Amino acid sequence: MLPFLPADLLASKPPVVQQPTDLAIAALDLTKPRVGFRVGLGNWDGTAVAVGADVTLRVPFIRGIRGVRFEAEYWTRLNDLGRENGTALSGSLVFPLSFLGYFGVGPSLYRSEGDSGLGARLFVGTQILRSPLFVEAGTVLGPRPAPFIISLGMRY
């Protein structure tokens, strides 16, 4: 037992599907996606700005996975807005990160300054005080240089 964590937090476990009614409730949870929008600032061979949108589906019947997230992201350099830019379409698995937040990883199709291909999307984030606001840091590995963006967003 870890002394710095409350016992009830360590004892809680994700729900497990045991009856057909549990499966029906879990299926209803999948039909309520959460939509998120974010804006960010970071580094992409200089200062960059980014915008993104995502749809997250909860996966309550698979232990250890918080959800499946599909997202689109656009980034550009601050000094030449729109002329040199990148985009990415990603699908990621989202995992809980203790009680602090979440992290995700998944494949990403990207296009960046004449370069395009299959890369990886990595992110870590946390919700702000049980509100719909969240802070997230992420990157798309594949384009050279890889963008690193810290975002502030809201999920509905």
Secondary structure, DSSP 8 states (H G I E B T S, - for coil): --TTS-HHHHH-------SHHHHHHHHHHHTS-EEEEEEEEEESSSEEEEEEEEEEEE-TTSTT--EEEEEEEEEEEGGGTTTSEEEEEEEEEEEEETTTEEEEEEEEEEEETTEEEEEEEEEEEEESTTSSEEEEEEEEESSSS--EEEEEEEE-
